[in-house]
Amino acid sequence: MSGTVGIDFGTSNSVVATWRPGGVEVLAVDAPQAEWGNLGFDKLMPSVFAEGEGGKALFGWSAKRAEAGRFEAVKRLFATQQDAITNDAHGVFAVEEVSTMLFAELRAAAVRQGVDARPAVITVPANSRGLARYRTKICAGMAGFQVLALLNEPTAAAMAYCARHPGDQQLLVFDWGGGTLDVTILRSVDGVFLEQASKGLPTKGGLDFDTRLRKLVLDTVPEPGTWTAAQRRRFDLDIELVKIQLSSQEYTVVQLPGGDSRRVTRPMFDEATRSLVEQARRPIAQCLADIDAEPGAVDAVVMVGGTSRIPAVRQFVAELLGCAPAVGIDPMTAVGEGAAIAAAVLSGELDTNDFFVATEHALGTVVMEPATGEHTFSVIIPRNHMLPARKTETFAPVAPDQQGALLRVIEGDPAVPLAHPDNVVLKEFQVAWGPGRPDRTFDLTYEYDVDGILHVSVKDNVTEQVILTGDVSFGVTADKRRLVEISRQAQRTVETGQVTGVADRPDQQLDPEAAGLLEQAEVKVIPFLPDDEAEPLRTAVRGLHEAGPDGRAGALARLREALAPYSYLL
């Protein structure tokens, strides 16, 4: 039967749920091994794609267990300008193609469960930027979904919680999954959900806890470099499983290749990850400050996401807020359940709820002060503004004889310096208007819809003509013909079980070693380092991207050298 669905497209795992007359049903979209299913993963699909032997397409648990050819944590690349993703066997795919295939597999799994799903609400991290939101919507659409809306994950979690605990209340949702942390304060009033403040850590999550635990164990192993690829993969899976087991056990054992083992206790794990847990303090404090509230103003603390199951994390949040985490919801499926409720609201199946989404970051443009020549962030749509939003600001050329300008669409925080890493230029448009006039002004309009897609237009107030219209699109998504090609390839791969279209992969000009080193730096190392420590690696990555044929060897050597101290992360 046809139906709307809610999809939690996670960094590590994904969930599909649908609305039934009796409530939400979470669909069993994959089948894990018993050791994982017994830990609450029975209705999750790992967000993993692998290219197996003979080009066989593997998804979910079968891909997660593959010894090589895996593409993991693709969602983390949505927020970057990176167009390609490289697997551990140096295979190269477009980021959008891997993501589209994962969405297509989720849709096929829903069909196998009797739900011919097309209309869908897709969740995104509250702190995700326009780039990530745009790519999410595009990939879901290419997989065959009609995206009704992109819904912030904390809002979805709040909707799932309030379905079981109705009533007007102020909630703090603490959503810590595999790749991101979102902290959001919402108010539920008469079934309407209003986001009041949101802050997060876009590159911190369960993967980072895995890395710390892996290093804790590897520091006791004499020669891990002698392990085979299959042994390293088995070890990595055991590390993730042990991390999960330590949420309900005081100690467990990690099996090592060759028959040896290591005993790991919860205190050992807590000590190794203490600094990661402490990083959750800042977004919680910022959210409370944004609404000028003390911790006691929160009626309930809703903790969702796999990382929020860690006892040290739950204790930290409870002590900071003076409020025990709410019970009665599944941290692993709550976001998908809330998305299904939102889908039912938008499709008219449910009329007792409504929701509003707010901007996490300010949106604006870069202007130059004529007196000083200084470039500044000029806000058009402020942070925490309800979506959809439409705002217009009027600007004048710096010089009266000016005939054009570079329009830079920026997202971030106007309170920090323009060059701060929090400020990201999403796209640049070249705007031309012909002969200059001293009285010329322009209306710059930003329209930001509930899907998180930003539309830009510029009107010349002298001629009353609109001289620019455009969407903020990125990378491969800017070429609509390429999107059609990717959509067809991805859906054909899911239908046939065979990978197709390999000849047209991006970054084919990069040899396998270069593509592999870039993937290691951008996905496996840089996100886990402090900004100052990561900067030399970013420089080396830029150097390799920009190097011509004559400079490729030197750029490769510099990146290899910069990565050497972090071999334990690879």
C-alpha positions in Angstrom: 0.0 0.0 0.0 1.1 3.6 -0.5 2.0 5.8 2.4 4.1 8.6 3.7 7.2 7.9 5.7 9.7 9.6 7.9 13.4 8.9 7.4 16.2 9.5 9.9 19.2 9.4 7.5 22.0 9.1 10.0 25.8 9.2 9.8 26.0 5.7 11.2 22.5 4.2 11.0 19.2 5.1 9.3 15.6 4.5 10.3 12.3 4.4 8.3 8.9 4.8 10.0 5.4 5.3 8.8 2.1 6.6 10.4 -0.6 4.1 11.1 -4.1 4.8 12.5 -2.9 3.4 15.8 0.4 5.3 15.9 3.9 5.1 14.4 5.4 1.9 13.1 9.1 1.6 12.7 9.9 -0.6 9.6 12.4 -3.4 9.8 14.5 -2.2 6.8 17.5 -4.6 7.4 18.4 -7.7 9.4 21.4 -7.5 11.8 23.2 -10.3 13.4 21.8 -11.4 16.8 24.5 -9.8 18.8 23.5 -6.4 17.3 19.8 -7.0 17.2 19.7 -7.7 20.9 21.2 -4.3 21.6 18.4 -2.3 19.9 19.6 -2.3 16.3 17.0 -4.7 15.0 15.1 -2.0 13.0 18.1 0.1 11.8 20.0 0.0 8.6 23.7 1.0 8.8 24.3 3.9 6.5 27.0 1.9 4.6 27.3 1.0 1.0 30.0 -1.4 -0.3 31.1 -2.4 -3.7 31.7 -6.2 -3.4 33.4 -8.7 -5.6 32.3 -8.5 -9.2 30.7 -5.2 -8.7 28.0 -6.5 -6.3 26.2 -3.8 -4.5 26.0 -4.3 -0.7 23.9 -2.2 1.7 23.4 -1.9 5.4 24.6 -4.8 7.6 26.1 -6.8 4.7 28.1 -3.7 3.6 29.1 -3.0 7.2 30.6 -6.5 7.5 32.4 -6.3 4.1 36.2 -6.6 4.4 36.8 -3.9 1.8 35.1 -1.5 -0.7 33.0 0.2 2.0 31.7 3.8 1.8 30.8 5.0 5.3 29.8 8.2 7.1 28.9 9.8 3.7 26.6 12.2 5.6 29.6 13.9 7.1 30.6 15.0 3.6 27.3 16.8 2.9 28.6 19.8 4.8 31.8 20.0 2.8 32.6 21.1 -0.7 33.9 17.6 -1.5 32.3 16.0 -4.5 33.8 12.6 -4.3 34.1 9.9 -1.7 36.8 7.2 -1.7 36.4 3.8 -0.1 39.1 1.7 1.6 39.9 0.0 -1.7 40.4 3.4 -3.5 37.2 3.2 -5.4 35.8 6.7 -6.2 32.1 7.6 -6.3 30.3 10.9 -6.2 29.1 11.8 -2.7 25.6 12.2 -4.2 25.6 8.8 -5.9 26.5 6.9 -2.7 23.8 8.9 -0.7 21.2 8.4 -3.5 21.8 4.7 -3.5 21.4 4.5 0.3 18.1 6.4 0.1 17.0 4.2 -2.8 17.7 1.1 -0.7 15.7 2.5 2.2 12.8 3.1 -0.2 13.1 -0.5 -1.6 13.2 -1.9 2.0 10.0 0.0 2.8 8.4 -1.4 -0.3 9.4 -4.9 0.9 7.6 -4.1 4.1 4.4 -3.3 2.2 4.8 0.5 2.1 5.2 2.0 -1.4 6.7 5.1 0.0 7.1 8.2 -2.0 6.1 11.3 0.1 8.6 11.6 2.9 9.9 13.8 5.6 13.7 13.6 5.9 15.5 14.7 9.1 18.7 16.7 9.2 20.8 17.9 12.1 19.6 21.2 13.5 23.1 22.7 13.1 23.5 21.5 9.5 24.1 24.3 7.0 22.4 25.0 3.8 24.9 23.0 1.8 24.1 19.8 3.8 20.3 20.4 3.6 20.4 21.0 -0.1 22.3 17.8 -0.8 20.1 15.8 1.5 16.9 16.9 -0.4 18.5 16.4 -3.8 19.7 12.8 -3.0 16.4 11.8 -1.5 14.6 13.1 -4.5 16.9 11.3 -6.9 16.1 8.1 -5.0 12.4 8.4 -5.8 11.1 10.2 -2.7 8.9 13.3 -2.9 10.4 15.3 -0.1 7.6 17.0 1.8 10.0 18.8 4.1 13.4 18.6 5.8 12.8 18.4 9.6 15.4 19.2 12.2 16.2 16.0 14.1 15.6 17.5 17.6 12.1 18.7 16.5 11.4 15.2 15.3 12.6 13.7 18.6 10.3 16.2 20.5 7.3 15.2 18.4 8.0 11.5 19.2 8.3 12.3 22.9 5.1 14.4 23.1 3.2 11.7 21.3 3.7 9.7 24.4 3.7 12.6 26.9 1.3 15.2 25.6 0.8 18.7 27.0 2.3 22.1 26.9 5.9 22.0 27.9 9.4 23.3 27.3 11.8 20.6 26.1 15.6 20.4 25.8 16.4 17.8 23.1 19.9 16.4 23.3 20.6 14.5 20.1 24.0 12.8 19.9 24.4 10.3 17.1 27.2 8.9 15.1 28.4 12.1 13.5 26.8 15.2 15.1 25.5 16.6 18.4 22.4 18.8 18.3 21.1 20.6 21.4 17.8 22.3 20.8 15.2 23.9 23.1 11.6 23.7 21.9 8.3 24.7 23.3 5.2 22.5 22.7 2.0 24.5 22.8 -1.3 23.0 21.8 0.4 20.4 19.6 2.6 23.0 17.8 6.4 22.7 18.1 8.4 25.9 18.1 12.2 25.8 18.1 13.6 28.5 20.4 17.3 27.9 20.3 19.7 25.4 18.8 23.4 24.8 18.9 25.6 21.8 18.2 28.8 20.1 17.2 28.7 19.3 13.5 31.6 16.9 13.5 31.5 15.1 16.9 29.7 11.9 17.6 29.9 8.2 18.2 32.6 7.7 15.6 34.9 9.8 17.7 34.1 7.6 20.8 35.0 4.6 18.6 38.3 6.3 17.8 39.2 6.9 21.4 38.3 3.3 22.4 40.3 1.9 19.4 43.4 3.9 20.5 42.9 2.7 24.1 43.1 -0.9 23.0 45.7 -0.5 20.3 48.2 1.1 22.7 48.4 -2.3 24.4 49.0 -4.3 21.2 52.6 -4.8 20.1 52.2 -5.1 16.3 48.8 -4.2 15.0 50.4 -3.3 11.6 50.8 -7.0 10.8 47.0 -7.6 10.8 45.3 -8.4 7.6 42.5 -6.2 6.2 40.0 -8.7 7.3 41.4 -8.8 10.8 41.4 -5.0 11.1 37.8 -4.9 9.9 36.7 -7.5 12.5 38.6 -5.5 15.2 36.9 -2.3 14.2 33.4 -3.9 14.4 34.3 -5.4 17.8 35.4 -2.0 19.1 32.0 -0.5 18.1 30.2 -3.4 19.7 32.2 -3.2 22.9 31.4 0.6 23.1 27.7 -0.3 22.9 28.0 -3.1 25.4 29.7 -0.8 28.0 26.4 1.2 28.1 24.8 -1.7 29.9 27.8 -3.6 31.3 30.6 -2.6 33.7 33.2 -4.5 31.6 33.6 -6.5 28.5 36.3 -8.1 26.3 37.7 -7.1 23.0 38.9 -10.1 20.9 42.2 -9.5 19.0 43.4 -11.3 15.9 45.4 -14.4 16.8 43.2 -15.3 19.7 44.4 -12.8 22.3 42.0 -10.4 24.0 41.8 -7.3 26.1 39.5 -6.5 29.0 37.9 -3.1 28.9 36.0 -1.5 31.8 33.5 1.3 31.8 35.8 3.5 33.9 38.6 3.0 31.4 36.3 4.0 28.5 34.9 7.0 30.5 38.4 8.3 31.1 39.5 7.9 27.5 36.4 9.8 26.3 36.0 12.4 29.1 37.1 15.3 27.0 34.6 14.4 24.3 31.7 14.4 26.8 32.9 17.7 28.2 32.4 19.3 24.8 28.7 18.9 25.2 28.7 21.7 27.8 29.1 24.6 25.4 26.0 24.0 23.1 23.8 23.3 26.2 25.0 26.6 27.8 24.6 28.5 24.6 21.0 27.4 24.1 20.0 28.3 27.6 21.7 31.7 27.2 19.9 32.3 23.9 16.6 32.2 25.6 17.9 33.8 28.8 16.9 30.7 30.9 18.3 28.7 33.8 18.5 24.9 33.6 15.4 24.7 35.8 13.3 26.3 33.1 13.3 23.0 31.1 10.4 20.7 31.8 12.0 17.6 30.3 15.3 16.5 28.8 14.9 14.2 25.8 18.1 12.3 25.0 18.2 10.5 21.6 20.9 9.1 19.3 23.2 6.2 20.0 25.9 8.3 21.8 23.2 9.6 24.3 22.9 6.0 25.6 26.4 6.2 27.1 26.0 6.4 30.9 28.7 9.1 31.3 26.9 11.2 28.8 23.6 10.8 30.5 25.1 11.6 33.9 26.9 14.7 32.5 23.7 16.1 31.0 21.6 15.3 34.1 24.1 17.0 36.4 24.4 20.0 34.2 20.7 20.6 33.9 19.6 19.3 37.3 17.1 17.1 35.5 17.1 13.3 34.9 16.7 12.3 31.2 13.1 11.5 30.2 12.2 7.8 29.8 9.7 6.0 27.5 11.2 6.6 24.0 13.7 4.6 22.0 16.8 6.8 21.5 17.7 4.9 18.4 14.3 5.3 16.5 12.8 8.4 18.1 13.9 10.7 15.3 12.5 8.5 12.6 9.3 8.2 14.5 9.0 12.0 14.8 9.6 12.3 11.1 6.8 9.9 10.4 4.5 12.0 12.6 5.5 15.2 10.7 4.9 13.4 7.4 1.4 12.5 8.5 0.8 16.1 9.5 1.9 17.4 6.1 -0.1 14.8 4.2 -3.3 15.5 6.1 -3.4 12.1 7.9 -2.9 13.8 11.3 -4.3 17.1 12.3 -3.5 17.3 16.0 0.1 18.5 15.5 2.1 21.1 13.7 5.7 22.3 13.7 7.9 25.1 12.7 11.6 25.1 11.8 14.0 27.9 12.6 17.4 28.8 11.1 20.4 27.6 13.0 22.8 30.2 11.4 22.5 33.7 10.1 22.4 34.1 6.4 23.7 37.2 4.6 26.2 38.6 2.3 29.7 40.2 2.4 29.8 44.0 2.0 32.6 46.5 1.9 32.6 49.6 4.1 33.4 52.5 1.7 35.3 54.5 4.4 37.6 51.8 5.6 37.5 49.2 2.8 36.8 46.6 5.5 34.6 43.6 4.5 31.8 42.7 6.9 29.0 40.2 7.4 25.7 41.9 6.5 22.8 39.8 7.9 19.6 39.3 5.8 18.0 36.4 7.6 19.0 36.2 11.3 19.7 33.2 13.3 16.7 31.5 15.0 14.3 33.0 12.4 11.3 30.8 11.7 11.1 29.1 8.3 10.0 29.6 5.7 11.5 33.0 5.6 11.7 35.8 3.0 13.8 38.9 3.7 14.9 41.7 1.5 17.7 44.3 2.1 18.7 47.2 -0.1 22.3 47.8 -1.1 24.2 50.4 -3.2 27.4 50.0 -5.2 30.6 51.1 -3.5 31.5 53.3 -6.5 29.0 55.3 -8.7 30.6 54.1 -11.9 30.6 50.4 -10.8 29.0 48.0 -13.4 29.0 44.7 -11.5 29.9 43.0 -8.3 30.5 39.6 -6.8 27.6 38.5 -4.6 28.9 36.2 -1.8 26.2 34.2 0.0 27.5 33.6 3.5 26.2 31.6 6.4 27.4 31.7 10.0 27.8 34.1 12.9 28.1 37.9 12.3 29.4 38.3 15.9 32.7 36.7 15.1 35.4 37.9 12.6 34.4 37.4 9.0 37.4 34.9 8.5 36.3 32.8 11.4 35.7 29.1 10.5 32.0 29.4 11.6 31.4 31.7 8.6 31.1 29.8 5.4 30.6 31.2 1.9 28.0 29.0 0.4 28.1 30.3 -3.1 29.3 33.2 -5.2 27.2 34.9 -8.0 28.6 37.3 -10.5 26.1 40.2 -10.9 26.3 42.7 -13.8 24.1 45.7 -14.4 25.7 47.8 -17.1 26.7 51.5 -17.0 27.0 52.9 -13.6 24.6 55.5 -12.1 25.0 57.4 -8.8 21.4 56.7 -7.7 21.5 53.0 -8.4 20.4 50.6 -5.6 19.6 46.9 -5.5 17.1 44.8 -3.5 18.8 41.5 -2.5 16.2 38.9 -1.5 16.8 35.6 0.3 14.0 33.1 0.4 14.7 30.1 2.7 12.0 27.5 2.5 11.1 24.7 5.0 13.3 22.3 3.0 16.3 24.4 3.9 16.8 25.5 0.3 18.0 29.1 -0.2 16.8 31.0 -3.3 18.5 34.3 -4.2 17.3 37.2 -6.3 18.6 40.7 -7.1 16.4 43.5 -8.5 17.8 46.6 -10.0 15.8 49.5 -8.5 16.6 51.8 -11.4 15.3 49.5 -14.2 12.9 47.6 -11.9 14.3 44.4 -13.5 15.3 41.3 -11.7 18.9 40.8 -12.9 19.7 37.6 -10.9 17.8 34.6 -9.7 19.4 31.4 -8.5 19.5 28.6 -6.0 22.4 27.9 -3.7 23.5 24.6 -5.2 26.9 22.9 -4.9 29.4 20.6 -6.6 27.9 17.9 -8.7 24.4 19.1 -7.9 25.0 22.3 -9.9 24.9 20.2 -13.2 21.3 19.1 -13.6 22.2 16.6 -16.4 24.7 15.0 -14.0 21.9 14.7 -11.4 19.7 12.8 -13.9 22.6 10.5 -14.7 23.3 9.8 -11.0 19.7 9.2 -10.3 19.4 6.6 -13.0 22.6 4.9 -12.0 21.8 4.7 -8.3 18.3 3.3 -8.8 19.6 0.8 -11.4 22.2 -0.3 -8.9 19.6 -1.0 -6.2 17.2 -2.8 -8.6 19.9 -5.0 -10.2 22.2 -5.5 -7.2 25.2 -4.6 -9.4 27.2 -1.4 -9.4 26.9 0.5 -12.8 28.4 3.5 -14.5 31.9 3.3 -13.0 33.5 5.0 -16.0 32.0 8.4 -15.1 33.2 8.6 -11.5 34.4 12.0 -10.3 38.1 12.8 -9.6 39.2 10.2 -12.1 42.2 12.5 -12.7 43.4 11.5 -9.2 45.4 8.2 -9.0 44.1 5.8 -6.3 46.8 6.7 -3.8 45.9 10.4 -4.0 42.2 9.8 -3.7 42.8 7.5 -0.8 45.0 10.0 1.1 42.4 12.7 0.6 39.7 10.5 1.9 41.8 9.6 5.0 42.6 13.2 5.7 39.1 14.7 5.1 37.0 12.0 6.6 39.1 10.0 9.1 41.4 12.6 10.6 40.6 16.3 10.2 37.1 16.1 11.8 38.6 14.6 15.0 41.3 17.3 15.6 41.2 20.7 17.2 41.1 23.5 14.6 44.7 24.6 15.2 46.1 21.1 15.0 44.0 20.3 11.9 45.2 23.4 9.9 48.5 21.9 8.6 46.5 18.9 7.3 43.9 21.3 5.6 46.8 23.1 4.0 48.2 19.8 2.7 44.8 18.8 1.4 44.4 22.1 -0.5 47.9 21.7 -1.9 47.0 18.3 -3.4 43.7 19.5 -4.8 45.4 22.4 -6.4 48.6 20.7 -7.6 49.2 20.4 -11.3 50.8 17.3 -12.8 54.3 18.6 -12.1 53.6 19.3 -8.4 51.5 16.2 -7.7 54.4 14.1 -6.3 55.5 16.8 -3.9 51.9 17.5 -2.7 51.4 13.8 -2.1 54.5 13.5 -0.1 53.5 16.5 2.1 50.0 15.1 2.8 51.5 11.6 3.5 53.9 13.2 6.0 51.1 15.3 7.6 49.0 12.2 8.1 51.8 10.0 9.6 51.2 11.0 13.3 47.6 10.0 13.0 48.0 6.4 11.7 46.0 5.1 14.6 42.9 6.9 13.2 43.2 5.3 9.8 
